[in-house]
Amino acid sequence: MKVYIESYGCTFNKADGQIIAGNLQENDIDIVGSMEEADVIIVNTCYVKLPTENKVTYRIQKLQNDFPDKKIIVGGCMVEIDPEKLDKVAPNASWIGPHQLNKSAEVVKSTYCGEVVRESGFSKESKVDVPKVMDDSLIHIIQICEGCLGACTFCCTRFARGPLNSYPIEDIKEEARKAIEQGACEIQLTAQDTAAFGKDSGEKLSDLIKEVANLDGDFRIRVGMMHPKNILNDVDEIIDAMKHPKVYNFIHLPIQSGSDKVLSDMRRGHSVNQYLDIVSKFKSEIPSLTLAVDIIVGYPTESEEDFNLTVELLEKIKPSLIHLSKYQHRKGAVSSSLPEIPHETMKRRSKFLSEIKSKITEEENKELVNSNQKVLVIEKGSKGGFIAKTNSYIPVIVDNVSLGTFVDVKITDATATYLKSELLG
C-alpha cells in the first residue's frame, strides 16, 4: 500500500504531517512522492484563513475528480472546525483529526479496504519523540505544546487545537538531541503559542530554550510565535534564554492592531503599551533582533482612527517582518457575528499597509548591506544557489557552499524579503 501526504499551513501542521508519515512507515505503509503512485491520498488541511479554506476545499474536490479510483483521507484543522462542510465536500472521505495521529495507520488500512473511518475529538497524546518522517534532515520541527490559553474573537484554530497541553522538557530535549545527532542543524520549537508553554505543567519556556541550547553540537534554535500576554511576567528570563549563542535573535510577536480599543474587542489580553514595553526590552538586550509581527487589517470594529494607530505603531517599532491579513469571518469565531467593514475600505487599508510593509522591511534589510555575517546554509534556492540564515534569522542568498554548514559572508544587496551576499575568505 502506498500513501501520498500533502500538508498545508503552519509549521505545526507540517509537523503533524511528519507524524502521520512516521506512524504509517512504522506500520509498513510506504510513503510516496507523487499522487500518481499512491493508493491513498491524505490532505492535511489548514483552516486559519478564508483563502486557505477555499484552497483546501478546492483541492479536496479536485483530487476526487482527478483520481476517482484513489482513496481520499482528510486530516488537519478542517476536521474539527468544519465537519459539516467537509462531509458535504467529500462524503466518502475518511478523516484523521489533529489529535488522532496515532491512529493514522489503522485509518489508512481501513480506508484502503473500502471503509469510511472518521477519527476526531481531543486527546492528550504526546507529539514529542514519536516516529516522524522528516521533509528535511537539516531542519527539525519539535511541537512543544498544543492548544492555547487565548480567547481571540477572530480565531477558529483554537477550536481545532483545544486547551493547552504542554509536553515535558525532558522529552523535547531528547527529541532535539537525537535530531542533532542525525544531522539537524536547525531546531524549530513550535506551537500555537510557544509563550504558553508550561503554564499548565509548571515548566517554563525559558528553561526549555536553555536546555535545548545547551545540547552538544553546532546548531541553531528558532523559537516560534509568542502571544504577548503570555510573556508579560517572564520577559527577562525569556530574553536571557534567547541570548544563548545557539538561539536565533528572532521573535515572532503578533500585535494584530495598534489600537487598544480593537485589541480589547479582539480579547487579546494586553495593551499597546505592554506590547511596546516587551519589544523595547528585547531590542535593548538583543540589538540585532529580528522582530516579526502579525497585523489584521479591517477588523469589524476598526475605525479610521484605529487603523491610523496601527500605521503609527508599525512606523514606531519598524519590524523586520510583517505578516498582513485582511479580516474575514471564520466559522465559530465570535467576531463572525459582526458586520464586516466595506470591501473598498478593507482594500484601501490593506494596500496602504502593504506599501508601508515593503518600505519598512527593505529599509531594515538595507542597513545590513556591507556588513559581515556568519550564516547557516539550510536549503537549496528555487532559482539556484543556496539559502542561508543570519544569526537574526534573515534569509541570505549565497553561492558555492555546502548545505548544513556555517560560512562567513559579506552582504552585497538587500530587498524587502532577503539579502544577497558573497563569500568571505
N, C-alpha and C positions, 0 to 999 in steps of 0.2 A: 504494500500500500504506500502511495506517495502523496505528500501533502505540500501545498504551497501556502505560505503565510504572507499577508500584506497588512502592514501596520500603519496607522495614521496618527497624527497628533504629537503630543508632548514626549519628552524623554522618558517619563514614567510609563507611558503606554507602549513605547518602543521596548522597554524592558519587559513589560508583560508579554509582548510577542516573543521575546527571547526565552521566557519561562515556558510558554506554550510549546515552543520548539524543543526545549530541553526535556519536557515531560514526554513528548512524542518520541523523541530519539531514545530516551531511556526505556521506552516500551517497544523498541524495534520498529518504529514507523519512520520511514525515510522522509527527510525534508528536501524538497527540490527547488531549483532556482527559476522555474517558469510554470505558468498555469497550464501550458500545453502538456507538460509532463505529468501533471498532478491528477490524482483520482478525486481528491478533496481539496477545496479552496477555503481558507479561513480569512475572513476580512475582520481585522481587529480595529474597530471603529473609534473615532473621536467624535465628540458632540458638543464641544465647548462653544462654538460659534455657529450661526446660521449658515454661512457659506460652507463650513466643514460638514454640517448636517446634510446640506444639499449634495455635496461632493460624494459622501459615503453612500447616501441613498441612491444616487445615480449609479454609482459603482456596483452596488449590490444588484440593482436591476439589470445593468448591462451584462454582468457576469452570468446571470441566469439566462439571458437571451443568447449570449455568445457561446456558452458552454452548457447547453441543456442536459447533457449526459453526465456532467460532473456534479458532485455533492457540494453544497454551499453551507458553511458554518459561519455565523456572525458572532464576534466577540466584542469586547470593549464597552465603552460607556453607554452606547445606544441601547444595549440590552437592559440596563437598569433604568435609564432615563425615559425612554420612549418605546416600551414593548408593544404598545398598541399600533404605532406606526410601523414598527419592524415586522409585526405579524401581517400587516396589510401588504407591505413591500415584498416580503419573502415568506409566504405562508408555509412553504415546505422546507425552510431552513432550520437547522439546529442552532442552538445558542450556547456560548460559553461566557458567563458573566465574569467580570474582572476579579471577583472573589472566589472563583471556582476553577482556577487554572490547574490545580492538581488533578482535576477530572478530565483534562483535555484528551488524553489517550482514549479513555472509555467513550467519550462523546464522539470522537473521530471514528472509532471502530464500529459503534452502533449506527452512526450516520452512514458509513460506507455500506453497511448491511441493509440499508433501506429504512431505518427508523428515524423519527424526528425527535431528538433529545434536546431538552432545554434546561440547562443548569444555570440558575441565577440565585440571587439572595446574598446576604452578607456572611462573612466568616472572619475568624481571627488567624487564618492560615498565614504563616510567615512567608515572605517573598525573598528572604535573605538566605544565602548559602544553600540554594536549591539548584538542581541542574538547569543550565542555560545554554543556548546556542547563540554565541555572540556574532553580530554582524561584522565586528571589527575587533581584532585581538588587541589593538593598541589602546582603544577606549573602552573602559569597563564601567557600566552603569550599575549602581547599587541603590535600591529603593530603601531608604532609611525609616520611613513610616508611610502609612497610607491614611487618607481621610484628613479632616481639618477641624479646627475649632471655630471657624468663621460662620457668619450668617449673612454673607453678602447677598443683597437683594437681587443682583443681576445674574447670579451663578446657578447653573444647573449641574455642574460637575460634582458638587458635594452630594447630590442625590445618588450618584453612581458610586462614589468612593466611601461614603459613610463617615461614621465618627472616627476620631483619631485612634490609630493603632501603631505605636512605635515598636521597632524591633530592637533587640538587645545590642548594646555597643560591641560586646564580645563577638557576636555572630557577624556583625557588619565588618568588624576588624578582620575576622578570619576570612571572609569572602575577599576582602581587599588584598590580604596577604597572598592568597592563592592566585589572584589575578595578576599581581605584580610578579610573582614567581614565574607565571606563564607568559610574561612579556608585555603586560599592560603598562603603559607609561602615562595614562591619564585616567584618574578615578573620578567619576561623576557621582556625587551624592545628591540624590533626587527625591522629591516628594511633592505633594500638592502644596505643602508649606514646610520647608525644612526648619523654619524657626519654631514650629510647633513640636518638633522632635522632643520626646522625653517628658512632655508636660502631662502625660498620662502614666508614665512609668517611673518618674523621679530621676531619670538621667538627663544629661544636658548636651545640647548641640556643641557647645564649646569643647566639652570633654571628648566628644566623638571625633571632632575635627583633629584635635591634638593626638588622639590615639592612632588614628589612621595615618596622620602625617609623620608620626614617629616610627612607622614601619621601615624596614630596610629597603633600599632601592632608590633609583633616581626616577622620580615620577612627579606629577602634579595633581592637585585635587581641585575640582571645580565644585563649589557649593551652590546648589540650586536655589530657586526662588524662596524669598523670606517675606512673610507678611509683617509689615512694620509693627503692628500692635503686639506681636509675639516676641519681639526682641527689645521692647521698651525697657524691661527690667534686667536685661542681660547684655546690653550693648558692649560694655567694657570687656567682658570675658570673651565675647564672640570676636571682637576686634583683636584681642590678644592672641586668640587661636589662629586667626586669619593672617597674622603677621609671620606665621611659620613660613620659611622659605619654600616649602613644598606646596603651599596653597596659593592658587592664583589670586592676584589682587583684583578681585571681581565680586560684585554683589548685584543680584537681581532683586530690586526692591520696588515693587509696584506701588504707585500712588493713586492712579486712576483719575483723580481730579485735583485741581489746585484750590477748590472751594470747600471750605468747612461745611457749608450747608449741604452740598452734594455728597460729601463724604459721610455726613450724618444720614442722609437719605439712603445711601448705599449700605449703611450699617457696617462701615469699615472698622470702627472701634478705635480710631486715632484721629488726631487733628493734623492740619498742615504744619503747624509749628513743631509738633512732636516729630513729624517726618523730617523736617529741616534739621532738627537737633540731631537725629540719628545720622543723617548724611554729613553734617558738619563734623561730628566726632570721627566718623570713618575717614573722611578726607584729610582731617588734621593728623590722624595717626598713620594713615596709609596714603601718602601724597600721590602715588601712581595709580590710585584706584580707578577701575572702570566701573561706572555706575550704569546699570541698565534699569529702565523704568517702563511701566505699562500705563497707558492712558486710554480711557474710554471716552470717545467723542460723542456728545449728544445724548447723555443720559436723560430720561424723560423730564426730570426737574431742572436740567441745566439751562440757566438763563444766559443772556449775552454777557452779563457781568460775571457769572460763574466761569464761562468759557475764557474770558479775558484773564481771570485769576489763574487759570491753568497755563495760559500763554506766559504770564509773568513768572510763574513757578519754573517752567522749563528754561526760560532765559536766565533765571537766577542760579539754578543748580547745574545747568549745562551737562546733562547726562551724555555719556558716550554712545549709548544705545537707547533708542526709543521705540517701543512696540505700540503702535496705534491700532485701535479697534473702533469701528463705528458701532454704537449701541444698537442691538437688535434683541427683541424679546426671545427668551429661551423657555422651553417647556418647564413649568413648575416654579419658575423664578418669581419672587414676589413682585418685582418691578414690571412683570409682563401684564399686570392689571392696569398699568398706567398708559395714557395715550402717548404715542411716540411724537417727537418733535417733527416739524415739517421736513420732508426729504431734502428740499433745497437748502434749508438751514444746516442740516447734517452734512450735506455735500460741501457747502462753503467752509464750514468749520474744519472738516477733515482735510480739505485741500490746503487750508491755511496752515494747519499743524504739520502736514506732510512737508511743506516748504520749510518751515522752521526746523523740523527734524533733520532734514538734509543739510541745512546750513550749520546747525549746531554740531552734528556728528562729524561733518567734514572739517570744520574748524578745529575740533578736538583732535582729530587724527593728524591734521597738517602740522600741529605743534610737535609731532614726533619726527617729522622729516629731518634728516641729517643726524638723528640720534642713533647710537649703537644699542642693539637689543640682543639678549640671549633668548632664542626661541626654540620651542619644541615642535618638531615636524610630526604631524599626526595623520595627514591624509594626502592622497594624490589630488591635484586640481582637475576639475572637469574639463578645463581648456589647456591642459598641460601644466608642467611644473608641479610644485607641492604647496600645500597649505600648512603653515606653522602657526603657533600661538605665542604671543609675547607673555611675559610674566603677568601682564594685566589682561590676558585672555583676548587680545585683539588679533584678528586673523592677518597673516602676513604671507604674501606670495614670494616663494623663493625657489631657485633652480639648482639643479646638480647637488642634491642632498639625498640622504637615506632616511626612510621612514623610521620613526621611533628614536631619533637622535636629537640632541641639543646642539645648536650651532649659533655662532655669533654673526650677526648681520648688521648692515647699515641701512636705515630706512631712506629710500630714494624718492618716494612719492606717496600720496595718500588720496583716497576717495572717502565718501561717506560711510563705506562699508568695510573697507580693507586697506592694508598697507602694501606697498611694493618695496622690495629690498634687493641688496646684493650681498654676497658672502664676504666676510672679512677673513683675512689670513689665507 
